[in-house]
Amino acid sequence: MPNPPAPGHNNPPDTAAQDALAGIVTTGEFTRFRQRDDVFTRAFWDDSVRSRHSDGFFASYRADAAPRKGEGFQQKDFALRNAAWLVSDIISNRSAHEGVREGFQAPIRADTPVSPHRAEVDDPARMATEIKRIARFFGADLCGITGFDNRWIYASQVDVRDFSEAPVDLPEGMTSVIVLGHQMDAPLVQTYPSALAGAATGREYSHEAAIVIQLAAFIRNMGYNAVPSMNDTGLVIPYAIKAGLGEYARNQLVITPEFGPRLRFSKIFTDLPLTHDQPKPLGVKAVCDICTRCADACPVKALPFGRPSDEAPNRSAIKGVVKWTSDAEKCFGYWAKLASDCAICLRVCPFNRDYSKRSNRLWLKLALSPWRKLALWWDDKSKRAARLKPRDWWAGRARGD
């Protein structure tokens, strides 16, 4: 039975045209995703996913930062990772006693009331430019704006007290989604898989928690509603693509021309009048069609080798979307055994480069041209994807690619 639409919201009239430009293809089997089926949430209630490894995985982010075997998994590695997550943890845990885990299983609650004095916005394009400027001021690396699309809003969210389903807590009347990109530290990313590398993820979650709250506070002070959001409320990748920030890749990540796949994304739902950006196809799909480096490197073969399809490996995949889809159960199982996140697929991605360097900008131009095979050959010869030893990061010997 298909889920009902999100109350009080309609898709913009140009949805079909934007989908085509963004490369988003849905089928008649499309069903909005239930957050309870997210593999991280399933690890708390689904015995087919939960194990002693998964319990240890979550514990390692709290008091249990005991060292494990292997370089990059020593106590200082876990300590840095957990410290990087701290600001995000403070936000996500502050309402957990009410069944609300802000930023992960529920939207971040407003810390600022909506001003009763609404500022007139007679030029949505100018307002959009100002929002992007403010986003950069608060620390976002990228910012794009797209229309609200209820297909990507979760059919239900989760009460973390018993992991039962709860209604999505989103006000009516949202018209726009502001999508923010937060660059992960490049040298730390090169140390994946390691607990040390997890500090790159945690730092950006803490950054984005602060940034979305501050940007939402600005909008609310202008007299408009704004709901800051991280992993909660809806799927951010479709919004990021439709906001013109990048293109979807085989490794399930958004490839951006500024940072490749090395970003975390957050979002703000708002009724502030804003013009919307358009999807910007780069040519990434043509590269992914002939490149399987991420799938080859995945230790548990959780990434697909074939062409995009609407096949859903298990209940942790959205139904009715034609795309490259990972096996989330295999992926999380490996994370749980590591007691930390794994992003080998991000590290080895040919687009994971430092684009402040002219040579890498030239590589990108080549990769997005009919000479893409030459670009991949060049990438292999460069040894760019090689893992950086955590001890070299600690010693300050991080290389630049």
C-alpha positions as CSV (number, residue, x, y, z in Angstrom):
1,M,0.0,0.0,0.0
2,P,1.6,3.3,-1.0
3,N,2.2,5.9,1.7
4,P,0.1,9.0,1.9
5,P,1.6,12.3,0.8
6,A,3.2,14.5,3.5
7,P,0.3,16.6,4.8
8,G,0.0,20.1,3.5
9,H,2.8,19.8,0.8
10,N,2.7,19.4,-2.9
11,N,5.5,18.8,-5.4
12,P,6.5,21.7,-7.6
13,P,5.0,21.7,-11.1
14,D,8.4,21.2,-12.8
15,T,9.2,18.0,-10.9
16,A,9.3,15.8,-14.0
17,A,11.6,18.1,-15.9
18,Q,13.9,18.5,-13.0
19,D,13.9,14.7,-12.4
20,A,15.0,14.2,-16.0
21,L,17.8,16.8,-15.6
22,A,18.9,15.3,-12.3
23,G,18.8,11.7,-13.6
24,I,16.2,10.7,-11.1
25,V,14.0,7.8,-12.4
26,T,11.1,6.3,-10.4
27,T,8.9,3.4,-11.2
28,G,5.3,2.4,-10.3
29,E,6.7,0.6,-7.3
30,F,7.9,3.8,-5.7
31,T,7.2,3.9,-2.0
32,R,8.4,6.6,0.4
33,F,11.0,5.3,2.8
34,R,10.2,4.6,6.4
35,Q,13.0,5.7,8.7
36,R,12.5,2.6,10.9
37,D,14.0,0.6,7.9
38,D,17.3,2.6,7.9
39,V,20.0,0.0,8.7
40,F,21.3,2.0,11.7
41,T,17.9,2.2,13.2
42,R,17.3,-1.5,12.4
43,A,20.4,-2.3,14.5
44,F,18.4,-1.4,17.6
45,W,15.2,-3.5,16.9
46,D,15.8,-6.0,14.1
47,D,17.5,-9.2,15.2
48,S,18.6,-9.9,11.7
49,V,20.9,-6.8,11.9
50,R,21.6,-6.4,15.6
51,S,24.6,-8.3,17.0
52,R,27.3,-8.1,19.6
53,H,29.3,-6.2,16.9
54,S,26.6,-3.6,16.4
55,D,26.2,-3.1,20.1
56,G,29.9,-2.6,20.4
57,F,29.9,-0.2,17.4
58,F,27.5,2.2,19.1
59,A,29.2,1.8,22.5
60,S,32.5,2.8,21.0
61,Y,31.2,6.2,20.3
62,R,30.6,6.8,24.0
63,A,32.6,5.6,27.0
64,D,34.1,2.5,25.4
65,A,37.0,4.0,23.5
66,A,39.2,1.0,24.3
67,P,42.0,0.3,21.8
68,R,41.6,-2.5,19.3
69,K,44.0,-4.4,17.1
70,G,45.4,-2.5,14.1
71,E,46.9,0.8,13.3
72,G,44.3,3.6,13.4
73,F,42.3,1.8,16.1
74,Q,44.2,2.9,19.2
75,Q,42.7,4.8,22.1
76,K,43.8,8.2,20.7
77,D,42.2,7.4,17.4
78,F,38.9,6.6,19.0
79,A,39.3,9.6,21.4
80,L,39.8,12.0,18.5
81,R,36.8,10.6,16.6
82,N,34.5,10.7,19.6
83,A,35.6,14.3,20.4
84,A,34.8,15.3,16.8
85,W,31.3,14.1,17.3
86,L,30.7,15.9,20.5
87,V,28.7,18.9,19.4
88,S,26.5,16.8,17.2
89,D,25.9,14.4,20.2
90,I,24.9,17.2,22.5
91,I,22.2,18.3,20.0
92,S,21.0,14.8,19.2
93,N,20.8,13.7,22.8
94,R,19.1,16.7,24.4
95,S,15.5,15.4,23.8
96,A,16.1,11.7,23.7
97,H,14.2,11.2,26.9
98,E,11.1,12.3,24.9
99,G,11.8,9.7,22.2
100,V,13.3,12.4,19.9
101,R,16.9,12.1,18.7
102,E,17.3,15.5,17.0
103,G,19.2,15.5,13.7
104,F,19.0,11.7,13.3
105,Q,15.6,10.3,14.0
106,A,13.8,13.7,14.2
107,P,14.2,17.3,13.0
108,I,16.3,19.6,15.2
109,R,14.0,21.5,17.4
110,A,13.8,25.3,17.1
111,D,15.9,27.3,19.5
112,T,14.5,30.6,18.2
113,P,10.8,31.5,17.8
114,V,9.5,32.8,14.5
115,S,9.4,36.6,14.7
116,P,5.9,38.0,14.5
117,H,7.3,40.7,12.2
118,R,7.7,39.2,8.8
119,A,10.2,40.8,6.5
120,E,8.9,41.4,3.0
121,V,10.7,39.5,0.3
122,D,10.0,41.2,-3.0
123,D,13.0,39.5,-4.8
124,P,13.3,35.8,-4.1
125,A,16.4,35.6,-6.3
126,R,18.2,38.2,-4.2
127,M,17.0,36.5,-1.0
128,A,18.5,33.2,-2.3
129,T,21.8,34.9,-3.0
130,E,21.8,36.3,0.5
131,I,21.0,32.9,2.1
132,K,24.0,31.4,0.3
133,R,26.2,34.2,1.5
134,I,25.0,33.7,5.1
135,A,25.5,29.9,4.8
136,R,29.1,30.5,3.8
137,F,29.5,33.0,6.6
138,F,28.4,30.4,9.2
139,G,30.8,27.8,7.7
140,A,29.1,25.8,5.0
141,D,31.3,25.0,2.0
142,L,28.4,24.6,-0.5
143,C,24.8,25.8,-0.6
144,G,22.1,25.1,-3.1
145,I,18.3,25.5,-3.0
146,T,15.5,23.4,-4.4
147,G,11.8,23.0,-4.2
148,F,10.1,20.9,-1.5
149,D,9.4,17.4,-2.8
150,N,7.4,15.1,-0.5
151,R,8.7,11.9,-2.2
152,W,11.9,12.2,-0.3
153,I,10.3,12.9,3.1
154,Y,10.2,9.8,5.3
155,A,6.8,8.1,5.5
156,S,7.4,8.0,9.3
157,Q,10.1,8.7,11.8
158,V,11.1,6.8,14.9
159,D,10.4,7.2,18.6
160,V,13.9,6.2,20.0
161,R,12.4,5.0,23.3
162,D,10.9,1.9,21.7
163,F,11.7,2.3,18.0
164,S,8.1,2.5,17.1
165,E,7.0,4.6,14.2
166,A,5.9,8.2,14.7
167,P,4.6,10.9,12.4
168,V,7.1,13.1,10.7
169,D,7.3,16.3,12.7
170,L,7.4,18.9,9.9
171,P,5.2,22.0,9.7
172,E,2.9,22.5,6.8
173,G,3.7,25.1,4.1
174,M,7.3,24.3,3.4
175,T,8.2,25.4,-0.1
176,S,12.0,25.2,-0.3
177,V,14.9,23.0,0.9
178,I,18.2,24.7,1.5
179,V,21.0,22.1,1.1
180,L,24.4,22.6,2.6
181,G,27.6,20.8,1.9
182,H,30.4,20.4,4.5
183,Q,33.8,19.3,3.3
184,M,35.5,16.4,5.1
185,D,39.2,16.7,5.9
186,A,41.1,15.2,3.0
187,P,44.1,13.7,4.8
188,L,41.9,12.1,7.4
189,V,39.8,10.6,4.6
190,Q,42.9,9.0,3.2
191,T,43.3,6.9,6.4
192,Y,40.1,5.0,5.9
193,P,39.4,2.4,7.2
194,S,40.3,3.5,10.7
195,A,38.7,5.0,13.7
196,L,41.0,8.0,13.1
197,A,39.3,8.6,9.8
198,G,35.9,8.7,11.6
199,A,37.0,12.1,13.0
200,A,36.6,13.5,9.5
201,T,32.9,12.4,9.6
202,G,32.3,13.5,13.2
203,R,33.8,16.9,12.7
204,E,31.4,17.7,9.9
205,Y,28.4,16.4,11.7
206,S,29.3,18.8,14.6
207,H,29.9,21.6,12.1
208,E,26.6,21.0,10.3
209,A,24.7,20.8,13.6
210,A,25.9,24.3,14.5
211,I,25.5,25.7,11.0
212,V,21.9,24.6,10.3
213,I,20.8,25.8,13.7
214,Q,22.3,29.2,13.1
215,L,21.0,29.6,9.5
216,A,17.5,28.5,10.6
217,A,17.6,31.0,13.4
218,F,18.3,33.8,10.9
219,I,15.3,32.8,8.8
220,R,13.1,32.5,11.8
221,N,14.2,36.0,12.9
222,M,13.1,37.2,9.5
223,G,9.6,36.0,10.3
224,Y,9.6,32.7,8.3
225,N,9.5,29.1,9.4
226,A,12.7,27.1,9.1
227,V,13.4,23.5,10.3
228,P,17.1,22.5,10.5
229,S,17.8,18.9,9.5
230,M,20.7,16.5,9.3
231,N,20.0,12.8,8.7
232,D,16.4,13.1,9.9
233,T,13.1,13.9,8.2
234,G,14.0,12.9,4.6
235,L,16.6,11.7,2.1
236,V,19.1,14.5,1.5
237,I,20.8,13.1,-1.7
238,P,17.9,13.7,-4.1
239,Y,17.6,17.2,-2.7
240,A,21.3,17.9,-3.1
241,I,21.3,16.7,-6.7
242,K,18.2,18.8,-7.6
243,A,19.8,21.8,-5.8
244,G,22.5,21.6,-8.4
245,L,25.3,20.6,-6.0
246,G,26.4,17.5,-7.9
247,E,25.6,14.2,-9.5
248,Y,24.9,10.7,-8.0
249,A,27.6,8.1,-8.3
250,R,28.0,4.3,-8.0
251,N,29.4,4.6,-4.5
252,Q,26.0,6.1,-3.3
253,L,27.6,9.5,-2.9
254,V,27.1,12.9,-4.5
255,I,30.1,14.0,-6.7
256,T,30.6,17.7,-6.6
257,P,33.0,19.7,-8.9
258,E,34.5,21.4,-5.8
259,F,35.2,18.5,-3.5
260,G,34.3,15.3,-5.4
261,P,32.5,12.9,-2.9
262,R,34.2,14.3,0.2
263,L,31.2,16.0,1.8
264,R,28.5,15.6,4.4
265,F,25.1,17.2,3.6
266,S,22.5,18.9,5.8
267,K,19.3,20.7,4.9
268,I,16.8,23.3,6.1
269,F,13.1,23.2,5.2
270,T,11.5,26.6,4.9
271,D,8.7,28.8,3.6
272,L,11.0,31.8,3.0
273,P,10.5,32.9,-0.7
274,L,13.5,31.7,-2.6
275,T,14.3,31.0,-6.2
276,H,15.5,27.4,-6.9
277,D,18.6,26.2,-8.4
278,Q,18.6,23.7,-11.3
279,P,20.2,20.2,-11.4
280,K,23.6,20.4,-13.2
281,P,24.6,17.1,-14.9
282,L,28.3,16.9,-15.0
283,G,29.0,13.7,-16.8
284,V,29.7,11.7,-13.6
285,K,27.4,8.8,-14.6
286,A,29.3,8.2,-17.8
287,V,32.5,7.7,-15.7
288,C,30.7,5.5,-13.1
289,D,29.3,3.4,-16.0
290,I,32.9,2.3,-16.8
291,C,34.5,2.6,-13.4
292,T,34.0,0.0,-10.6
293,R,36.9,1.1,-8.3
294,C,34.6,1.6,-5.3
295,A,32.8,-1.8,-5.8
296,D,36.2,-3.5,-6.4
297,A,37.6,-2.0,-3.2
298,C,34.6,-2.7,-0.9
299,P,35.7,-5.5,1.6
300,V,32.3,-7.0,1.8
301,K,31.1,-6.4,-1.8
302,A,28.2,-4.2,-0.7
303,L,28.4,-2.0,-3.8
304,P,26.8,-2.9,-7.2
305,F,28.9,-3.7,-10.3
306,G,26.1,-3.5,-12.9
307,R,24.0,-0.7,-14.3
308,P,21.5,1.3,-12.2
309,S,18.3,-0.7,-11.5
310,D,15.3,-0.6,-9.2
311,E,16.4,-3.7,-7.4
312,A,16.3,-3.3,-3.6
313,P,18.7,-5.7,-1.9
314,N,16.8,-5.6,1.4
315,R,14.4,-3.4,3.4
316,S,17.0,-0.7,4.0
317,A,16.8,0.4,0.3
318,I,14.1,2.6,-1.0
319,K,11.7,0.9,-3.4
320,G,10.9,2.0,-6.9
321,V,14.0,4.2,-7.7
322,V,16.3,3.3,-10.6
323,K,19.8,3.9,-9.2
324,W,23.0,2.2,-8.0
325,T,22.0,0.8,-4.6
326,S,24.3,-0.7,-1.9
327,D,23.5,-3.7,0.3
328,A,23.2,-1.7,3.5
329,E,23.2,-4.8,5.7
330,K,26.6,-6.0,4.4
331,C,28.0,-2.4,4.7
332,F,26.8,-1.9,8.3
333,G,28.0,-5.4,9.3
334,Y,31.5,-4.4,8.3
335,W,31.2,-1.1,10.1
336,A,30.1,-2.9,13.2
337,K,33.1,-5.2,13.1
338,L,35.5,-2.2,12.8
339,A,33.7,-0.4,15.6
340,S,33.9,2.6,13.3
341,D,32.6,3.9,9.9
342,C,34.2,2.7,6.7
343,A,34.5,5.0,3.6
344,I,37.0,3.1,1.5
345,C,34.6,3.7,-1.4
346,L,35.0,7.5,-0.8
347,R,38.8,7.3,-0.5
348,V,39.3,5.3,-3.8
349,C,36.8,7.3,-5.8
350,P,38.7,8.9,-8.7
351,F,36.8,12.1,-8.1
352,N,38.3,12.3,-4.5
353,R,40.9,15.0,-5.3
354,D,42.1,18.4,-4.2
355,Y,40.6,20.7,-6.8
356,S,42.5,23.7,-5.6
357,K,45.4,22.2,-7.6
358,R,45.5,22.9,-11.3
359,S,46.5,19.4,-12.2
360,N,43.4,18.0,-10.5
361,R,41.2,20.5,-12.3
362,L,42.7,19.4,-15.5
363,W,42.0,15.8,-14.5
364,L,38.4,16.6,-13.8
365,K,38.0,18.3,-17.2
366,L,39.4,15.2,-18.9
367,A,37.2,12.8,-16.8
368,L,34.0,14.6,-17.8
369,S,35.0,14.5,-21.5
370,P,34.9,11.6,-24.0
371,W,38.5,11.0,-22.8
372,R,37.3,9.6,-19.5
373,K,39.1,6.2,-19.9
374,L,42.4,8.1,-20.2
375,A,41.5,10.0,-17.0
376,L,40.9,6.7,-15.2
377,W,44.2,5.3,-16.4
378,W,45.9,8.5,-15.2
379,D,44.3,8.1,-11.8
380,D,45.6,4.5,-11.5
381,K,49.1,5.6,-12.4
382,S,49.0,8.4,-9.8
383,K,48.6,6.1,-6.8
384,R,46.3,8.8,-5.4
385,A,43.9,6.3,-3.8
386,A,46.5,4.6,-1.6
387,R,45.7,4.6,2.1
388,L,47.6,7.0,4.3
389,K,49.0,5.3,7.3
390,P,47.4,6.7,10.5
391,R,50.8,7.0,12.1
392,D,51.9,9.3,9.2
393,W,48.8,11.5,9.8
394,W,49.7,11.8,13.5
395,A,53.3,12.6,12.6
396,G,52.1,15.4,10.3
397,R,53.3,13.6,7.2
398,A,49.9,13.7,5.3
399,R,50.5,13.9,1.6
400,G,48.5,16.2,-0.7
401,D,46.8,14.8,-3.8
